[in-house]
Amino acid sequence: MAAAYPLGVNVLLARVGGAVYAVAGKCAHMACPLSGGRLEGFTVVCGCHDWRFDVRTGRFLDAPELGLTVYRTKLEAGKLFVNVGREENA
């Protein structure tokens, strides 16, 4: 996991297997930085209060109506592109 700030947007990058996922870098609960948490498979666990989110969908696992913004990613010619202009989920 790593934090990135393309165009000033706080984004958490998570590599699971051969895929890279990008979600909002702050937890939906009290805006704690997710980069201080841990990655367990497709689940990022917030380091502040153990809230758990699926990096593929951004959904909070205990209440799916809550979630993180998900950004599309693309690997091309060894570079990672994150589309911060178009949000997939909110």
N, CA, C and O atoms as a Tinker XYZ file with bonds, in Angstrom:
   360  protein
     1  N      0.841000   -1.175000    0.000000    73     2
     2  CA     0.000000    0.000000    0.000000    64     1     3
     3  C      0.881000    1.230000    0.000000    63     2     4     5
     4  O      1.965000    1.246000    0.584000    81     3
     5  N      0.390000    2.260000   -0.669000    73     3     6
     6  CA     1.114000    3.521000   -0.704000    64     5     7
     7  C      0.123000    4.652000   -0.894000    63     6     8     9
     8  O     -0.916000    4.485000   -1.533000    81     7
     9  N      0.452000    5.795000   -0.339000    73     7    10
    10  CA    -0.353000    6.995000   -0.559000    64     9    11
    11  C      0.223000    7.742000   -1.749000    63    10    12    13
    12  O      1.438000    7.781000   -1.943000    81    11
    13  N     -0.649000    8.326000   -2.534000    73    11    14
    14  CA    -0.236000    9.133000   -3.676000    64    13    15
    15  C     -1.128000   10.364000   -3.717000    63    14    16    17
    16  O     -2.228000   10.352000   -3.164000    81    15
    17  N     -0.662000   11.431000   -4.369000    73    15    18
    18  CA    -1.426000   12.668000   -4.437000    64    17    19
    19  C     -1.479000   13.215000   -5.861000    63    18    20    21
    20  O     -1.008000   14.324000   -6.111000    81    19
    21  N     -2.057000   12.437000   -6.814000    73    19    22
    22  CA    -2.164000   12.971000   -8.179000    64    21    23
    23  C     -3.137000   14.143000   -8.196000    63    22    24    25
    24  O     -4.259000   14.037000   -7.702000    81    23
    25  N     -2.698000   15.261000   -8.768000    73    23    26
    26  CA    -3.501000   16.488000   -8.830000    64    25    27
    27  C     -3.986000   16.917000   -7.450000    63    26    28    29
    28  O     -5.037000   17.548000   -7.332000    81    27
    29  N     -3.229000   16.581000   -6.403000    73    27    30
    30  CA    -3.585000   16.982000   -5.042000    64    29    31
    31  C     -4.643000   16.115000   -4.384000    63    30    32    33
    32  O     -5.070000   16.414000   -3.269000    81    31
    33  N     -5.078000   15.047000   -5.045000    73    31    34
    34  CA    -6.099000   14.148000   -4.491000    64    33    35
    35  C     -5.406000   13.051000   -3.692000    63    34    36    37
    36  O     -4.488000   12.399000   -4.189000    81    35
    37  N     -5.852000   12.851000   -2.447000    73    35    38
    38  CA    -5.279000   11.819000   -1.587000    64    37    39
    39  C     -5.818000   10.464000   -2.037000    63    38    40    41
    40  O     -7.010000   10.190000   -1.903000    81    39
    41  N     -4.942000    9.624000   -2.567000    73    39    42
    42  CA    -5.322000    8.324000   -3.115000    64    41    43
    43  C     -4.478000    7.239000   -2.453000    63    42    44    45
    44  O     -3.267000    7.393000   -2.291000    81    43
    45  N     -5.125000    6.151000   -2.078000    73    43    46
    46  CA    -4.415000    4.987000   -1.570000    64    45    47
    47  C     -4.291000    3.984000   -2.701000    63    46    48    49
    48  O     -5.287000    3.624000   -3.329000    81    47
    49  N     -3.067000    3.529000   -2.963000    73    47    50
    50  CA    -2.820000    2.520000   -3.991000    64    49    51
    51  C     -2.552000    1.188000   -3.309000    63    50    52    53
    52  O     -1.757000    1.106000   -2.373000    81    51
    53  N     -3.226000    0.140000   -3.789000    73    51    54
    54  CA    -3.042000   -1.195000   -3.215000    64    53    55
    55  C     -2.835000   -2.186000   -4.348000    63    54    56    57
    56  O     -3.645000   -2.263000   -5.272000    81    55
    57  N     -1.748000   -2.941000   -4.273000    73    55    58
    58  CA    -1.487000   -3.980000   -5.271000    64    57    59
    59  C     -1.875000   -5.322000   -4.652000    63    58    60    61
    60  O     -1.366000   -5.722000   -3.605000    81    59
    61  N     -2.788000   -5.997000   -5.335000    73    59    62
    62  CA    -3.208000   -7.332000   -4.917000    64    61    63
    63  C     -3.037000   -8.232000   -6.131000    63    62    64    65
    64  O     -3.698000   -8.046000   -7.153000    81    63
    65  N     -2.153000   -9.201000   -6.011000    73    63    66
    66  CA    -1.831000  -10.036000   -7.162000    64    65    67
    67  C     -1.199000   -9.154000   -8.231000    63    66    68    69
    68  O     -0.270000   -8.404000   -7.935000    81    67
    69  N     -1.675000   -9.227000   -9.444000    73    67    70
    70  CA    -1.144000   -8.405000  -10.520000    64    69    71
    71  C     -1.914000   -7.131000  -10.765000    63    70    72    73
    72  O     -1.587000   -6.386000  -11.688000    81    71
    73  N     -2.934000   -6.858000   -9.962000    73    71    74
    74  CA    -3.771000   -5.672000  -10.178000    64    73    75
    75  C     -3.457000   -4.584000   -9.154000    63    74    76    77
    76  O     -3.068000   -4.870000   -8.021000    81    75
    77  N     -3.636000   -3.321000   -9.578000    73    75    78
    78  CA    -3.465000   -2.181000   -8.685000    64    77    79
    79  C     -4.812000   -1.490000   -8.557000    63    78    80    81
    80  O     -5.469000   -1.192000   -9.555000    81    79
    81  N     -5.215000   -1.240000   -7.320000    73    79    82
    82  CA    -6.485000   -0.584000   -7.020000    64    81    83
    83  C     -6.201000    0.775000   -6.400000    63    82    84    85
    84  O     -5.196000    0.954000   -5.712000    81    83
    85  N     -7.086000    1.725000   -6.645000    73    83    86
    86  CA    -6.935000    3.074000   -6.104000    64    85    87
    87  C     -8.252000    3.501000   -5.464000    63    86    88    89
    88  O     -9.302000    3.479000   -6.105000    81    87
    89  N     -8.182000    3.890000   -4.195000    73    87    90
    90  CA    -9.349000    4.376000   -3.467000    64    89    91
    91  C     -8.968000    5.653000   -2.729000    63    90    92    93
    92  O     -7.789000    5.988000   -2.619000    81    91
    93  N     -9.966000    6.357000   -2.229000    73    91    94
    94  CA    -9.700000    7.554000   -1.426000    64    93    95
    95  C     -8.759000    7.195000   -0.285000    63    94    96    97
    96  O     -8.891000    6.133000    0.324000    81    95
    97  N     -7.826000    8.067000   -0.001000    73    95    98
    98  CA    -6.781000    7.783000    0.979000    64    97    99
    99  C     -7.147000    8.045000    2.419000    63    98   100   101
   100  O     -6.333000    7.819000    3.315000    81    99
   101  N     -8.380000    8.525000    2.665000    73    99   102
   102  CA    -8.808000    8.792000    4.041000    64   101   103
   103  C    -10.019000    7.937000    4.355000    63   102   104   105
   104  O    -10.913000    7.767000    3.525000    81   103
   105  N    -10.035000    7.406000    5.559000    73   103   106
   106  CA   -11.142000    6.580000    6.017000    64   105   107
   107  C    -12.425000    7.410000    6.070000    63   106   108   109
   108  O    -12.397000    8.605000    6.367000    81   107
   109  N    -13.538000    6.760000    5.780000    73   107   110
   110  CA   -14.844000    7.420000    5.835000    64   109   111
   111  C    -15.224000    7.773000    7.274000    63   110   112   113
   112  O    -16.157000    8.545000    7.495000    81   111
   113  N    -14.524000    7.226000    8.232000    73   111   114
   114  CA   -14.774000    7.489000    9.654000    64   113   115
   115  C    -13.640000    8.333000   10.201000    63   114   116   117
   116  O    -12.533000    7.827000   10.388000    81   115
   117  N    -13.881000    9.581000   10.456000    73   115   118
   118  CA   -12.919000   10.511000   11.062000    64   117   119
   119  C    -11.709000   10.812000   10.183000    63   118   120   121
   120  O    -10.726000   11.360000   10.680000    81   119
   121  N    -11.746000   10.475000    8.900000    73   119   122
   122  CA   -10.723000   10.840000    7.912000    64   121   123
   123  C     -9.305000   10.409000    8.282000    63   122   124   125
   124  O     -8.341000   11.088000    7.927000    81   123
   125  N     -9.172000    9.305000    8.979000    73   123   126
   126  CA    -7.837000    8.796000    9.295000    64   125   127
   127  C     -7.148000    8.362000    8.009000    63   126   128   129
   128  O     -7.811000    7.846000    7.110000    81   127
   129  N     -5.826000    8.556000    7.894000    73   127   130
   130  CA    -5.115000    8.136000    6.686000    64   129   131
   131  C     -5.052000    6.618000    6.577000    63   130   132   133
   132  O     -4.545000    5.945000    7.474000    81   131
   133  N     -5.568000    6.084000    5.479000    73   131   134
   134  CA    -5.573000    4.637000    5.284000    64   133   135
   135  C     -4.176000    4.070000    5.053000    63   134   136   137
   136  O     -3.953000    2.875000    5.244000    81   135
   137  N     -3.239000    4.913000    4.646000    73   135   138
   138  CA    -1.869000    4.433000    4.422000    64   137   139
   139  C     -1.223000    3.963000    5.725000    63   138   140   141
   140  O     -0.213000    3.260000    5.690000    81   139
   141  N     -1.786000    4.339000    6.866000    73   139   142
   142  CA    -1.279000    3.880000    8.160000    64   141   143
   143  C     -1.893000    2.562000    8.594000    63   142   144   145
   144  O     -1.574000    2.048000    9.666000    81   143
   145  N     -2.771000    2.012000    7.766000    73   143   146
   146  CA    -3.429000    0.747000    8.090000    64   145   147
   147  C     -2.692000   -0.428000    7.491000    63   146   148   149
   148  O     -1.481000   -0.380000    7.273000    81   147
   149  N     -3.440000   -1.486000    7.229000    73   147   150
   150  CA    -2.825000   -2.688000    6.660000    64   149   151
   151  C     -3.735000   -3.261000    5.579000    63   150   152   153
   152  O     -4.940000   -3.012000    5.553000    81   151
   153  N     -3.126000   -4.029000    4.700000    73   151   154
   154  CA    -3.841000   -4.669000    3.610000    64   153   155
   155  C     -3.928000   -6.162000    3.896000    63   154   156   157
   156  O     -2.913000   -6.816000    4.138000    81   155
   157  N     -5.151000   -6.698000    3.867000    73   155   158
   158  CA    -5.396000   -8.124000    4.078000    64   157   159
   159  C     -6.169000   -8.629000    2.868000    63   158   160   161
   160  O     -7.396000   -8.546000    2.830000    81   159
   161  N     -5.459000   -9.145000    1.892000    73   159   162
   162  CA    -6.105000   -9.542000    0.642000    64   161   163
   163  C     -6.663000   -8.310000   -0.055000    63   162   164   165
   164  O     -5.924000   -7.366000   -0.332000    81   163
   165  N     -7.961000   -8.314000   -0.341000    73   163   166
   166  CA    -8.595000   -7.166000   -0.990000    64   165   167
   167  C     -9.150000   -6.167000    0.032000    63   166   168   169
   168  O     -9.858000   -5.231000   -0.338000    81   167
   169  N     -8.834000   -6.361000    1.293000    73   167   170
   170  CA    -9.379000   -5.518000    2.355000    64   169   171
   171  C     -8.305000   -4.609000    2.929000    63   170   172   173
   172  O     -7.242000   -5.073000    3.343000    81   171
   173  N     -8.590000   -3.301000    2.951000    73   171   174
   174  CA    -7.717000   -2.367000    3.649000    64   173   175
   175  C     -8.370000   -2.098000    5.003000    63   174   176   177
   176  O     -9.565000   -1.815000    5.088000    81   175
   177  N     -7.560000   -2.191000    6.058000    73   175   178
   178  CA    -8.039000   -2.003000    7.417000    64   177   179
   179  C     -7.459000   -0.692000    7.935000    63   178   180   181
   180  O     -6.240000   -0.524000    7.987000    81   179
   181  N     -8.330000    0.231000    8.317000    73   179   182
   182  CA    -7.901000    1.536000    8.824000    64   181   183
   183  C     -7.117000    1.340000   10.123000    63   182   184   185
   184  O     -7.536000    0.587000   11.001000    81   183
   185  N     -5.996000    2.012000   10.233000    73   183   186
   186  CA    -5.145000    1.910000   11.413000    64   185   187
   187  C     -5.696000    2.610000   12.642000    63   186   188   189
   188  O     -5.220000    2.366000   13.750000    81   187
   189  N     -6.693000    3.476000   12.472000    73   187   190
   190  CA    -7.241000    4.216000   13.617000    64   189   191
   191  C     -8.310000    3.429000   14.375000    63   190   192   193
   192  O     -8.250000    3.318000   15.600000    81   191
   193  N     -9.283000    2.888000   13.652000    73   191   194
   194  CA   -10.420000    2.247000   14.320000    64   193   195
   195  C    -10.806000    0.908000   13.699000    63   194   196   197
   196  O    -11.899000    0.400000   13.949000    81   195
   197  N     -9.916000    0.336000   12.895000    73   195   198
   198  CA   -10.123000   -0.980000   12.287000    64   197   199
   199  C    -11.320000   -1.073000   11.347000    63   198   200   201
   200  O    -11.859000   -2.162000   11.153000    81   199
   201  N    -11.748000    0.043000   10.758000    73   199   202
   202  CA   -12.795000   -0.040000    9.733000    64   201   203
   203  C    -12.197000   -0.752000    8.532000    63   202   204   205
   204  O    -11.033000   -0.526000    8.204000    81   203
   205  N    -12.972000   -1.612000    7.866000    73   203   206
   206  CA   -12.480000   -2.466000    6.786000    64   205   207
   207  C    -13.209000   -2.139000    5.486000    63   206   208   209
   208  O    -14.439000   -2.102000    5.440000    81   207
   209  N    -12.426000   -1.901000    4.427000    73   207   210
   210  CA   -12.971000   -1.542000    3.120000    64   209   211
   211  C    -12.417000   -2.472000    2.051000    63   210   212   213
   212  O    -11.257000   -2.879000    2.114000    81   211
   213  N    -13.243000   -2.805000    1.072000    73   211   214
   214  CA   -12.817000   -3.593000   -0.080000    64   213   215
   215  C    -12.187000   -2.636000   -1.094000    63   214   216   217
   216  O    -12.849000   -1.703000   -1.548000    81   215
   217  N    -10.927000   -2.852000   -1.453000    73   215   218
   218  CA   -10.239000   -1.932000   -2.373000    64   217   219
   219  C    -10.777000   -2.026000   -3.795000    63   218   220   221
   220  O    -10.536000   -1.123000   -4.596000    81   219
   221  N    -11.501000   -3.094000   -4.133000    73   219   222
   222  CA   -12.079000   -3.224000   -5.472000    64   221   223
   223  C    -13.326000   -2.370000   -5.639000    63   222   224   225
   224  O    -13.571000   -1.819000   -6.712000    81   223
   225  N    -14.109000   -2.263000   -4.581000    73   223   226
   226  CA   -15.393000   -1.560000   -4.661000    64   225   227
   227  C    -15.458000   -0.311000   -3.799000    63   226   228   229
   228  O    -16.319000    0.545000   -4.006000    81   227
   229  N    -14.554000   -0.201000   -2.835000    73   227   230
   230  CA   -14.583000    0.912000   -1.892000    64   229   231
   231  C    -15.569000    0.723000   -0.754000    63   230   232   233
   232  O    -15.613000    1.554000    0.152000    81   231
   233  N    -16.358000   -0.338000   -0.769000    73   231   234
   234  CA   -17.420000   -0.539000    0.210000    64   233   235
   235  C    -16.882000   -0.908000    1.595000    63   234   236   237
   236  O    -15.948000   -1.696000    1.741000    81   235
   237  N    -17.523000   -0.296000    2.614000    73   235   238
   238  CA   -17.256000   -0.613000    4.012000    64   237   239
   239  C    -17.893000   -1.968000    4.281000    63   238   240   241
   240  O    -19.085000   -2.148000    4.030000    81   239
   241  N    -17.120000   -2.926000    4.788000    73   239   242
   242  CA   -17.595000   -4.302000    4.898000    64   241   243
   243  C    -18.702000   -4.496000    5.933000    63   242   244   245
   244  O    -19.488000   -5.436000    5.816000    81   243
   245  N    -18.779000   -3.632000    6.938000    73   243   246
   246  CA   -19.815000   -3.782000    7.962000    64   245   247
   247  C    -21.104000   -3.042000    7.623000    63   246   248   249
   248  O    -22.140000   -3.306000    8.234000    81   247
   249  N    -21.062000   -2.140000    6.681000    73   247   250
   250  CA   -22.251000   -1.387000    6.259000    64   249   251
   251  C    -22.039000   -0.980000    4.802000    63   250   252   253
   252  O    -21.512000    0.101000    4.537000    81   251
   253  N    -22.442000   -1.833000    3.849000    73   251   254
   254  CA   -22.131000   -1.610000    2.428000    64   253   255
   255  C    -22.651000   -0.298000    1.843000    63   254   256   257
   256  O    -22.217000    0.108000    0.764000    81   255
   257  N    -23.570000    0.367000    2.535000    73   255   258
   258  CA   -24.047000    1.654000    2.026000    64   257   259
   259  C    -23.014000    2.768000    2.227000    63   258   260   261
   260  O    -23.153000    3.851000    1.658000    81   259
   261  N    -21.988000    2.509000    3.030000    73   259   262
   262  CA   -20.887000    3.455000    3.223000    64   261   263
   263  C    -19.714000    3.009000    2.382000    63   262   264   265
   264  O    -19.586000    1.828000    2.057000    81   263
   265  N    -18.862000    3.945000    2.032000    73   263   266
   266  CA   -17.702000    3.517000    1.268000    64   265   267
   267  C    -16.751000    4.636000    0.920000    63   266   268   269
   268  O    -16.935000    5.789000    1.309000    81   267
   269  N    -15.735000    4.261000    0.179000    73   267   270
   270  CA   -14.691000    5.163000   -0.292000    64   269   271
   271  C    -14.863000    5.395000   -1.786000    63   270   272   273
   272  O    -15.419000    4.555000   -2.493000    81   271
   273  N    -14.392000    6.517000   -2.251000    73   271   274
   274  CA   -14.340000    6.761000   -3.686000    64   273   275
   275  C    -13.314000    5.813000   -4.304000    63   274   276   277
   276  O    -12.223000    5.631000   -3.766000    81   275
   277  N    -13.669000    5.220000   -5.423000    73   275   278
   278  CA   -12.784000    4.316000   -6.160000    64   277   279
   279  C    -12.375000    5.002000   -7.454000    63   278   280   281
   280  O    -13.216000    5.577000   -8.145000    81   279
   281  N    -11.092000    4.946000   -7.786000    73   279   282
   282  CA   -10.572000    5.555000   -9.009000    64   281   283
   283  C    -10.080000    4.458000   -9.950000    63   282   284   285
   284  O     -9.477000    3.477000   -9.515000    81   283
   285  N    -10.340000    4.633000  -11.229000    73   283   286
   286  CA    -9.862000    3.666000  -12.225000    64   285   287
   287  C     -8.351000    3.773000  -12.359000    63   286   288   289
   288  O     -7.778000    4.860000  -12.288000    81   287
   289  N     -7.723000    2.627000  -12.552000    73   287   290
   290  CA    -6.274000    2.577000  -12.775000    64   289   291
   291  C     -5.998000    1.859000  -14.081000    63   290   292   293
   292  O     -6.803000    1.056000  -14.552000    81   291
   293  N     -4.839000    2.165000  -14.658000    73   291   294
   294  CA    -4.408000    1.501000  -15.891000    64   293   295
   295  C     -2.888000    1.414000  -15.867000    63   294   296   297
   296  O     -2.201000    2.410000  -15.643000    81   295
   297  N     -2.374000    0.211000  -16.102000    73   295   298
   298  CA    -0.934000    0.009000  -16.260000    64   297   299
   299  C     -0.627000    0.019000  -17.746000    63   298   300   301
   300  O     -1.202000   -0.747000  -18.518000    81   299
   301  N      0.295000    0.904000  -18.138000    73   299   302
   302  CA     0.648000    1.022000  -19.556000    64   301   303
   303  C      2.126000    1.357000  -19.672000    63   302   304   305
   304  O      2.596000    2.342000  -19.103000    81   303
   305  N      2.847000    0.539000  -20.406000    73   303   306
   306  CA     4.282000    0.751000  -20.641000    64   305   307
   307  C      5.042000    0.933000  -19.333000    63   306   308   309
   308  O      5.933000    1.777000  -19.237000    81   307
   309  N      4.688000    0.135000  -18.327000    73   307   310
   310  CA     5.378000    0.187000  -17.052000    64   309   311
   311  C      5.001000    1.354000  -16.162000    63   310   312   313
   312  O      5.626000    1.558000  -15.122000    81   311
   313  N      3.993000    2.127000  -16.545000    73   311   314
   314  CA     3.551000    3.274000  -15.747000    64   313   315
   315  C      2.126000    3.032000  -15.269000    63   314   316   317
   316  O      1.319000    2.406000  -15.956000    81   315
   317  N      1.833000    3.543000  -14.075000    73   315   318
   318  CA     0.496000    3.444000  -13.522000    64   317   319
   319  C     -0.224000    4.776000  -13.715000    63   318   320   321
   320  O      0.287000    5.832000  -13.342000    81   319
   321  N     -1.402000    4.710000  -14.295000    73   319   322
   322  CA    -2.235000    5.894000  -14.466000    64   321   323
   323  C     -3.456000    5.755000  -13.572000    63   322   324   325
   324  O     -4.094000    4.703000  -13.541000    81   323
   325  N     -3.779000    6.824000  -12.842000    73   323   326
   326  CA    -4.949000    6.852000  -11.967000    64   325   327
   327  C     -5.845000    7.980000  -12.452000    63   326   328   329
   328  O     -5.424000    9.135000  -12.512000    81   327
   329  N     -7.081000    7.641000  -12.796000    73   327   330
   330  CA    -8.030000    8.641000  -13.279000    64   329   331
   331  C     -8.735000    9.266000  -12.082000    63   330   332   333
   332  O     -9.707000    8.706000  -11.574000    81   331
   333  N     -8.255000   10.424000  -11.626000    73   331   334
   334  CA    -8.855000   11.100000  -10.474000    64   333   335
   335  C     -9.961000   12.059000  -10.911000    63   334   336   337
   336  O    -10.646000   12.641000  -10.070000    81   335
   337  N    -10.135000   12.222000  -12.215000    73   335   338
   338  CA   -11.164000   13.131000  -12.708000    64   337   339
   339  C    -12.547000   12.496000  -12.761000    63   338   340   341
   340  O    -13.554000   13.203000  -12.787000    81   339
   341  N    -12.600000   11.178000  -12.778000    73   339   342
   342  CA   -13.881000   10.490000  -12.879000    64   341   343
   343  C    -13.977000    9.454000  -11.770000    63   342   344   345
   344  O    -13.230000    8.476000  -11.751000    81   343
   345  N    -14.898000    9.678000  -10.855000    73   343   346
   346  CA   -15.070000    8.780000   -9.740000    64   345   347
   347  C    -15.956000    7.610000  -10.140000    63   346   348   349
   348  O    -16.971000    7.797000  -10.811000    81   347
   349  N    -15.577000    6.408000   -9.730000    73   347   350
   350  CA   -16.353000    5.206000  -10.031000    64   349   351
   351  C    -17.442000    4.984000   -8.994000    63   350   352   353
   352  O    -18.581000    4.683000   -9.354000    81   351
   353  N    -17.116000    5.126000   -7.712000    73   351   354
   354  CA   -18.059000    4.940000   -6.619000    64   353   355
   355  C    -17.893000    6.099000   -5.652000    63   354   356   357
   356  O    -16.843000    6.741000   -5.616000    81   355
   357  N    -18.905000    6.359000   -4.887000    73   355   358
   358  CA   -18.804000    7.397000   -3.850000    64   357   359
   359  C    -19.343000    6.879000   -2.553000    63   358   360
   360  O    -19.348000    7.600000   -1.555000    81   359
